[in-house]
Structure formats: C-alpha cells, structure tokens
C-alpha cells in the first residue's frame, strides 16, 4: 500500500507534524489515534474533515 505524507500544524503551538497515511481524504481509526497521541490532542482537522478520539 502506498502511503502519502500529510502535514498538520498544531493550532496553539504552531508546530508542524508530519505523518504517513494511506488515504489523506479518509483517515483510519488507527491513524487518527496515532496522530492524536503524538500531537497530544483529542481531535484533528485534516482536508476539511474533523476526526476525534
């Protein structure tokens, strides 16, 4: 499976985080959990979609 890099900027800290995901248009539950834990947040906004733990 080919993965694509996405960049997410933390809303408050303004730090940029990079993640490799299968489909940036629809993240899997495992990807959301990994991203939220690494960024220390409970939700992320990616490509117009809100994902919550």
mmCIF file of the N, C-alpha and C atoms, coordinates in Angstrom:
data_MODEL
# 
_entry.id   MODEL 
# 
loop_
_atom_site.group_PDB 
_atom_site.id 
_atom_site.type_symbol 
_atom_site.label_atom_id 
_atom_site.label_alt_id 
_atom_site.label_comp_id 
_atom_site.label_asym_id 
_atom_site.label_entity_id 
_atom_site.label_seq_id 
_atom_site.pdbx_PDB_ins_code 
_atom_site.Cartn_x 
_atom_site.Cartn_y 
_atom_site.Cartn_z 
_atom_site.occupancy 
_atom_site.B_iso_or_equiv 
_atom_site.pdbx_formal_charge 
_atom_site.auth_seq_id 
_atom_site.auth_comp_id 
_atom_site.auth_asym_id 
_atom_site.auth_atom_id 
_atom_site.pdbx_PDB_model_num 
ATOM 1   N N  . UNK A 1 1  ? 0.827   -1.182 0.000  1.00 0.00 ? 1  UNK A N  1 
ATOM 2   C CA . UNK A 1 1  ? 0.000   0.000  0.000  1.00 0.00 ? 1  UNK A CA 1 
ATOM 3   C C  . UNK A 1 1  ? 0.876   1.252  0.000  1.00 0.00 ? 1  UNK A C  1 
ATOM 4   N N  . UNK A 1 2  ? 0.625   2.141  -0.908 1.00 0.00 ? 2  UNK A N  1 
ATOM 5   C CA . UNK A 1 2  ? 1.391   3.381  -0.985 1.00 0.00 ? 2  UNK A CA 1 
ATOM 6   C C  . UNK A 1 2  ? 0.866   4.373  0.050  1.00 0.00 ? 2  UNK A C  1 
ATOM 7   N N  . UNK A 1 3  ? 1.788   5.000  0.760  1.00 0.00 ? 3  UNK A N  1 
ATOM 8   C CA . UNK A 1 3  ? 1.404   5.981  1.772  1.00 0.00 ? 3  UNK A CA 1 
ATOM 9   C C  . UNK A 1 3  ? 1.760   7.381  1.302  1.00 0.00 ? 3  UNK A C  1 
ATOM 10  N N  . UNK A 1 4  ? 1.004   8.336  1.804  1.00 0.00 ? 4  UNK A N  1 
ATOM 11  C CA . UNK A 1 4  ? 1.181   9.739  1.458  1.00 0.00 ? 4  UNK A CA 1 
ATOM 12  C C  . UNK A 1 4  ? 1.497   10.523 2.722  1.00 0.00 ? 4  UNK A C  1 
ATOM 13  N N  . UNK A 1 5  ? 2.397   11.484 2.604  1.00 0.00 ? 5  UNK A N  1 
ATOM 14  C CA . UNK A 1 5  ? 2.732   12.316 3.756  1.00 0.00 ? 5  UNK A CA 1 
ATOM 15  C C  . UNK A 1 5  ? 1.728   13.454 3.885  1.00 0.00 ? 5  UNK A C  1 
ATOM 16  N N  . UNK A 1 6  ? 1.267   13.671 5.116  1.00 0.00 ? 6  UNK A N  1 
ATOM 17  C CA . UNK A 1 6  ? 0.442   14.837 5.399  1.00 0.00 ? 6  UNK A CA 1 
ATOM 18  C C  . UNK A 1 6  ? 1.153   15.673 6.458  1.00 0.00 ? 6  UNK A C  1 
ATOM 19  N N  . UNK A 1 7  ? 0.898   16.973 6.437  1.00 0.00 ? 7  UNK A N  1 
ATOM 20  C CA . UNK A 1 7  ? 1.466   17.883 7.428  1.00 0.00 ? 7  UNK A CA 1 
ATOM 21  C C  . UNK A 1 7  ? 0.314   18.522 8.186  1.00 0.00 ? 7  UNK A C  1 
ATOM 22  N N  . UNK A 1 8  ? 0.400   18.490 9.509  1.00 0.00 ? 8  UNK A N  1 
ATOM 23  C CA . UNK A 1 8  ? -0.627  19.088 10.357 1.00 0.00 ? 8  UNK A CA 1 
ATOM 24  C C  . UNK A 1 8  ? 0.061   20.105 11.262 1.00 0.00 ? 8  UNK A C  1 
ATOM 25  N N  . UNK A 1 9  ? -0.458  21.325 11.295 1.00 0.00 ? 9  UNK A N  1 
ATOM 26  C CA . UNK A 1 9  ? 0.079   22.365 12.164 1.00 0.00 ? 9  UNK A CA 1 
ATOM 27  C C  . UNK A 1 9  ? -0.785  22.439 13.418 1.00 0.00 ? 9  UNK A C  1 
ATOM 28  N N  . UNK A 1 10 ? -0.130  22.339 14.575 1.00 0.00 ? 10 UNK A N  1 
ATOM 29  C CA . UNK A 1 10 ? -0.828  22.427 15.847 1.00 0.00 ? 10 UNK A CA 1 
ATOM 30  C C  . UNK A 1 10 ? -1.415  23.822 15.989 1.00 0.00 ? 10 UNK A C  1 
ATOM 31  N N  . UNK A 1 11 ? -2.692  23.895 16.312 1.00 0.00 ? 11 UNK A N  1 
ATOM 32  C CA . UNK A 1 11 ? -3.408  25.174 16.341 1.00 0.00 ? 11 UNK A CA 1 
ATOM 33  C C  . UNK A 1 11 ? -2.805  26.175 17.317 1.00 0.00 ? 11 UNK A C  1 
ATOM 34  N N  . UNK A 1 12 ? -2.385  25.725 18.487 1.00 0.00 ? 12 UNK A N  1 
ATOM 35  C CA . UNK A 1 12 ? -1.880  26.650 19.502 1.00 0.00 ? 12 UNK A CA 1 
ATOM 36  C C  . UNK A 1 12 ? -0.363  26.758 19.507 1.00 0.00 ? 12 UNK A C  1 
ATOM 37  N N  . UNK A 1 13 ? 0.315   25.627 19.412 1.00 0.00 ? 13 UNK A N  1 
ATOM 38  C CA . UNK A 1 13 ? 1.776   25.621 19.485 1.00 0.00 ? 13 UNK A CA 1 
ATOM 39  C C  . UNK A 1 13 ? 2.431   26.031 18.170 1.00 0.00 ? 13 UNK A C  1 
ATOM 40  N N  . UNK A 1 14 ? 1.692   25.939 17.063 1.00 0.00 ? 14 UNK A N  1 
ATOM 41  C CA . UNK A 1 14 ? 2.185   26.269 15.716 1.00 0.00 ? 14 UNK A CA 1 
ATOM 42  C C  . UNK A 1 14 ? 3.318   25.354 15.257 1.00 0.00 ? 14 UNK A C  1 
ATOM 43  N N  . UNK A 1 15 ? 3.420   24.182 15.878 1.00 0.00 ? 15 UNK A N  1 
ATOM 44  C CA . UNK A 1 15 ? 4.422   23.210 15.455 1.00 0.00 ? 15 UNK A CA 1 
ATOM 45  C C  . UNK A 1 15 ? 3.850   22.388 14.303 1.00 0.00 ? 15 UNK A C  1 
ATOM 46  N N  . UNK A 1 16 ? 4.720   21.990 13.376 1.00 0.00 ? 16 UNK A N  1 
ATOM 47  C CA . UNK A 1 16 ? 4.292   21.207 12.218 1.00 0.00 ? 16 UNK A CA 1 
ATOM 48  C C  . UNK A 1 16 ? 4.649   19.742 12.464 1.00 0.00 ? 16 UNK A C  1 
ATOM 49  N N  . UNK A 1 17 ? 3.666   18.881 12.280 1.00 0.00 ? 17 UNK A N  1 
ATOM 50  C CA . UNK A 1 17 ? 3.848   17.447 12.460 1.00 0.00 ? 17 UNK A CA 1 
ATOM 51  C C  . UNK A 1 17 ? 3.609   16.774 11.115 1.00 0.00 ? 17 UNK A C  1 
ATOM 52  N N  . UNK A 1 18 ? 4.440   15.786 10.796 1.00 0.00 ? 18 UNK A N  1 
ATOM 53  C CA . UNK A 1 18 ? 4.326   15.054 9.537  1.00 0.00 ? 18 UNK A CA 1 
ATOM 54  C C  . UNK A 1 18 ? 3.971   13.605 9.833  1.00 0.00 ? 18 UNK A C  1 
ATOM 55  N N  . UNK A 1 19 ? 3.041   13.080 9.048  1.00 0.00 ? 19 UNK A N  1 
ATOM 56  C CA . UNK A 1 19 ? 2.587   11.704 9.223  1.00 0.00 ? 19 UNK A CA 1 
ATOM 57  C C  . UNK A 1 19 ? 2.428   11.053 7.862  1.00 0.00 ? 19 UNK A C  1 
ATOM 58  N N  . UNK A 1 20 ? 2.666   9.755  7.810  1.00 0.00 ? 20 UNK A N  1 
ATOM 59  C CA . UNK A 1 20 ? 2.438   8.969  6.603  1.00 0.00 ? 20 UNK A CA 1 
ATOM 60  C C  . UNK A 1 20 ? 1.101   8.253  6.782  1.00 0.00 ? 20 UNK A C  1 
ATOM 61  N N  . UNK A 1 21 ? 0.186   8.463  5.816  1.00 0.00 ? 21 UNK A N  1 
ATOM 62  C CA . UNK A 1 21 ? -1.138  7.854  5.882  1.00 0.00 ? 21 UNK A CA 1 
ATOM 63  C C  . UNK A 1 21 ? -1.465  7.190  4.544  1.00 0.00 ? 21 UNK A C  1 
ATOM 64  N N  . UNK A 1 22 ? -2.387  6.246  4.571  1.00 0.00 ? 22 UNK A N  1 
ATOM 65  C CA . UNK A 1 22 ? -2.781  5.535  3.360  1.00 0.00 ? 22 UNK A CA 1 
ATOM 66  C C  . UNK A 1 22 ? -3.613  6.442  2.459  1.00 0.00 ? 22 UNK A C  1 
ATOM 67  N N  . UNK A 1 23 ? -4.630  7.083  3.025  1.00 0.00 ? 23 UNK A N  1 
ATOM 68  C CA . UNK A 1 23 ? -5.522  7.944  2.247  1.00 0.00 ? 23 UNK A CA 1 
ATOM 69  C C  . UNK A 1 23 ? -5.773  9.235  3.029  1.00 0.00 ? 23 UNK A C  1 
ATOM 70  N N  . UNK A 1 24 ? -5.188  10.347 2.616  1.00 0.00 ? 24 UNK A N  1 
ATOM 71  C CA . UNK A 1 24 ? -5.362  11.598 3.359  1.00 0.00 ? 24 UNK A CA 1 
ATOM 72  C C  . UNK A 1 24 ? -6.798  12.123 3.349  1.00 0.00 ? 24 UNK A C  1 
ATOM 73  N N  . UNK A 1 25 ? -7.627  11.618 2.441  1.00 0.00 ? 25 UNK A N  1 
ATOM 74  C CA . UNK A 1 25 ? -9.024  12.059 2.380  1.00 0.00 ? 25 UNK A CA 1 
ATOM 75  C C  . UNK A 1 25 ? -9.908  11.341 3.398  1.00 0.00 ? 25 UNK A C  1 
ATOM 76  N N  . UNK A 1 26 ? -9.450  10.193 3.897  1.00 0.00 ? 26 UNK A N  1 
ATOM 77  C CA . UNK A 1 26 ? -10.225 9.440  4.880  1.00 0.00 ? 26 UNK A CA 1 
ATOM 78  C C  . UNK A 1 26 ? -9.261  8.645  5.758  1.00 0.00 ? 26 UNK A C  1 
ATOM 79  N N  . UNK A 1 27 ? -8.942  9.194  6.919  1.00 0.00 ? 27 UNK A N  1 
ATOM 80  C CA . UNK A 1 27 ? -8.004  8.546  7.831  1.00 0.00 ? 27 UNK A CA 1 
ATOM 81  C C  . UNK A 1 27 ? -8.660  7.360  8.522  1.00 0.00 ? 27 UNK A C  1 
ATOM 82  N N  . UNK A 1 28 ? -7.860  6.332  8.773  1.00 0.00 ? 28 UNK A N  1 
ATOM 83  C CA . UNK A 1 28 ? -8.358  5.172  9.514  1.00 0.00 ? 28 UNK A CA 1 
ATOM 84  C C  . UNK A 1 28 ? -8.363  5.501  11.006 1.00 0.00 ? 28 UNK A C  1 
ATOM 85  N N  . UNK A 1 29 ? -9.089  4.706  11.780 1.00 0.00 ? 29 UNK A N  1 
ATOM 86  C CA . UNK A 1 29 ? -9.126  4.916  13.233 1.00 0.00 ? 29 UNK A CA 1 
ATOM 87  C C  . UNK A 1 29 ? -7.735  4.813  13.840 1.00 0.00 ? 29 UNK A C  1 
ATOM 88  N N  . UNK A 1 30 ? -6.939  3.857  13.351 1.00 0.00 ? 30 UNK A N  1 
ATOM 89  C CA . UNK A 1 30 ? -5.586  3.681  13.873 1.00 0.00 ? 30 UNK A CA 1 
ATOM 90  C C  . UNK A 1 30 ? -4.725  4.911  13.593 1.00 0.00 ? 30 UNK A C  1 
ATOM 91  N N  . UNK A 1 31 ? -4.873  5.481  12.401 1.00 0.00 ? 31 UNK A N  1 
ATOM 92  C CA . UNK A 1 31 ? -4.109  6.678  12.047 1.00 0.00 ? 31 UNK A CA 1 
ATOM 93  C C  . UNK A 1 31 ? -4.515  7.864  12.917 1.00 0.00 ? 31 UNK A C  1 
ATOM 94  N N  . UNK A 1 32 ? -5.815  8.011  13.157 1.00 0.00 ? 32 UNK A N  1 
ATOM 95  C CA . UNK A 1 32 ? -6.311  9.115  13.999 1.00 0.00 ? 32 UNK A CA 1 
ATOM 96  C C  . UNK A 1 32 ? -5.770  8.976  15.420 1.00 0.00 ? 32 UNK A C  1 
ATOM 97  N N  . UNK A 1 33 ? -5.801  7.775  15.957 1.00 0.00 ? 33 UNK A N  1 
ATOM 98  C CA . UNK A 1 33 ? -5.297  7.534  17.313 1.00 0.00 ? 33 UNK A CA 1 
ATOM 99  C C  . UNK A 1 33 ? -3.814  7.872  17.391 1.00 0.00 ? 33 UNK A C  1 
ATOM 100 N N  . UNK A 1 34 ? -3.037  7.411  16.426 1.00 0.00 ? 34 UNK A N  1 
ATOM 101 C CA . UNK A 1 34 ? -1.593  7.679  16.415 1.00 0.00 ? 34 UNK A CA 1 
ATOM 102 C C  . UNK A 1 34 ? -1.315  9.185  16.330 1.00 0.00 ? 34 UNK A C  1 
ATOM 103 N N  . UNK A 1 35 ? -2.001  9.866  15.421 1.00 0.00 ? 35 UNK A N  1 
ATOM 104 C CA . UNK A 1 35 ? -1.789  11.307 15.230 1.00 0.00 ? 35 UNK A CA 1 
ATOM 105 C C  . UNK A 1 35 ? -2.162  12.071 16.493 1.00 0.00 ? 35 UNK A C  1 
ATOM 106 N N  . UNK A 1 36 ? -3.327  11.783 17.058 1.00 0.00 ? 36 UNK A N  1 
ATOM 107 C CA . UNK A 1 36 ? -3.776  12.494 18.256 1.00 0.00 ? 36 UNK A CA 1 
ATOM 108 C C  . UNK A 1 36 ? -2.833  12.274 19.435 1.00 0.00 ? 36 UNK A C  1 
ATOM 109 N N  . UNK A 1 37 ? -2.376  11.037 19.610 1.00 0.00 ? 37 UNK A N  1 
ATOM 110 C CA . UNK A 1 37 ? -1.451  10.761 20.717 1.00 0.00 ? 37 UNK A CA 1 
ATOM 111 C C  . UNK A 1 37 ? -0.127  11.489 20.526 1.00 0.00 ? 37 UNK A C  1 
ATOM 112 N N  . UNK A 1 38 ? 0.399   11.454 19.319 1.00 0.00 ? 38 UNK A N  1 
ATOM 113 C CA . UNK A 1 38 ? 1.688   12.100 19.065 1.00 0.00 ? 38 UNK A CA 1 
ATOM 114 C C  . UNK A 1 38 ? 1.606   13.623 19.220 1.00 0.00 ? 38 UNK A C  1 
ATOM 115 N N  . UNK A 1 39 ? 0.473   14.197 18.825 1.00 0.00 ? 39 UNK A N  1 
ATOM 116 C CA . UNK A 1 39 ? 0.311   15.654 18.915 1.00 0.00 ? 39 UNK A CA 1 
ATOM 117 C C  . UNK A 1 39 ? -0.250  16.092 20.269 1.00 0.00 ? 39 UNK A C  1 
ATOM 118 N N  . UNK A 1 40 ? -0.653  15.119 21.101 1.00 0.00 ? 40 UNK A N  1 
ATOM 119 C CA . UNK A 1 40 ? -1.228  15.385 22.417 1.00 0.00 ? 40 UNK A CA 1 
ATOM 120 C C  . UNK A 1 40 ? -2.510  16.223 22.306 1.00 0.00 ? 40 UNK A C  1 
ATOM 121 N N  . UNK A 1 41 ? -3.409  15.773 21.404 1.00 0.00 ? 41 UNK A N  1 
ATOM 122 C CA . UNK A 1 41 ? -4.696  16.431 21.194 1.00 0.00 ? 41 UNK A CA 1 
ATOM 123 C C  . UNK A 1 41 ? -5.800  15.370 21.196 1.00 0.00 ? 41 UNK A C  1 
ATOM 124 N N  . UNK A 1 42 ? -7.066  15.815 21.224 1.00 0.00 ? 42 UNK A N  1 
ATOM 125 C CA . UNK A 1 42 ? -8.177  14.872 21.192 1.00 0.00 ? 42 UNK A CA 1 
ATOM 126 C C  . UNK A 1 42 ? -8.904  14.877 19.857 1.00 0.00 ? 42 UNK A C  1 
ATOM 127 N N  . UNK A 1 43 ? -8.559  15.831 18.973 1.00 0.00 ? 43 UNK A N  1 
ATOM 128 C CA . UNK A 1 43 ? -9.159  15.849 17.646 1.00 0.00 ? 43 UNK A CA 1 
ATOM 129 C C  . UNK A 1 43 ? -8.213  16.532 16.661 1.00 0.00 ? 43 UNK A C  1 
ATOM 130 N N  . UNK A 1 44 ? -8.369  16.192 15.386 1.00 0.00 ? 44 UNK A N  1 
ATOM 131 C CA . UNK A 1 44 ? -7.555  16.802 14.328 1.00 0.00 ? 44 UNK A CA 1 
ATOM 132 C C  . UNK A 1 44 ? -8.457  17.132 13.145 1.00 0.00 ? 44 UNK A C  1 
ATOM 133 N N  . UNK A 1 45 ? -8.087  18.182 12.431 1.00 0.00 ? 45 UNK A N  1 
ATOM 134 C CA . UNK A 1 45 ? -8.815  18.629 11.245 1.00 0.00 ? 45 UNK A CA 1 
ATOM 135 C C  . UNK A 1 45 ? -7.895  18.416 10.055 1.00 0.00 ? 45 UNK A C  1 
ATOM 136 N N  . UNK A 1 46 ? -8.281  17.487 9.158  1.00 0.00 ? 46 UNK A N  1 
ATOM 137 C CA . UNK A 1 46 ? -7.447  17.137 8.016  1.00 0.00 ? 46 UNK A CA 1 
ATOM 138 C C  . UNK A 1 46 ? -8.290  17.174 6.751  1.00 0.00 ? 46 UNK A C  1 
ATOM 139 N N  . UNK A 1 47 ? -7.856  17.963 5.780  1.00 0.00 ? 47 UNK A N  1 
ATOM 140 C CA . UNK A 1 47 ? -8.536  18.053 4.477  1.00 0.00 ? 47 UNK A CA 1 
ATOM 141 C C  . UNK A 1 47 ? -10.043 18.279 4.619  1.00 0.00 ? 47 UNK A C  1 
ATOM 142 N N  . UNK A 1 48 ? -10.416 19.203 5.497  1.00 0.00 ? 48 UNK A N  1 
ATOM 143 C CA . UNK A 1 48 ? -11.823 19.554 5.643  1.00 0.00 ? 48 UNK A CA 1 
ATOM 144 C C  . UNK A 1 48 ? -12.657 18.604 6.477  1.00 0.00 ? 48 UNK A C  1 
ATOM 145 N N  . UNK A 1 49 ? -12.011 17.631 7.118  1.00 0.00 ? 49 UNK A N  1 
ATOM 146 C CA . UNK A 1 49 ? -12.737 16.659 7.951  1.00 0.00 ? 49 UNK A CA 1 
ATOM 147 C C  . UNK A 1 49 ? -12.208 16.704 9.376  1.00 0.00 ? 49 UNK A C  1 
ATOM 148 N N  . UNK A 1 50 ? -13.115 16.629 10.320 1.00 0.00 ? 50 UNK A N  1 
ATOM 149 C CA . UNK A 1 50 ? -12.768 16.609 11.737 1.00 0.00 ? 50 UNK A CA 1 
ATOM 150 C C  . UNK A 1 50 ? -12.769 15.170 12.225 1.00 0.00 ? 50 UNK A C  1 
ATOM 151 N N  . UNK A 1 51 ? -11.666 14.755 12.849 1.00 0.00 ? 51 UNK A N  1 
ATOM 152 C CA . UNK A 1 51 ? -11.532 13.424 13.413 1.00 0.00 ? 51 UNK A CA 1 
ATOM 153 C C  . UNK A 1 51 ? -11.321 13.557 14.909 1.00 0.00 ? 51 UNK A C  1 
ATOM 154 N N  . UNK A 1 52 ? -12.076 12.763 15.700 1.00 0.00 ? 52 UNK A N  1 
ATOM 155 C CA . UNK A 1 52 ? -11.962 12.804 17.152 1.00 0.00 ? 52 UNK A CA 1 
ATOM 156 C C  . UNK A 1 52 ? -11.598 11.439 17.692 1.00 0.00 ? 52 UNK A C  1 
ATOM 157 N N  . UNK A 1 53 ? -10.925 11.436 18.852 1.00 0.00 ? 53 UNK A N  1 
ATOM 158 C CA . UNK A 1 53 ? -10.606 10.177 19.519 1.00 0.00 ? 53 UNK A CA 1 
ATOM 159 C C  . UNK A 1 53 ? -11.866 9.531  20.044 1.00 0.00 ? 53 UNK A C  1 
# 
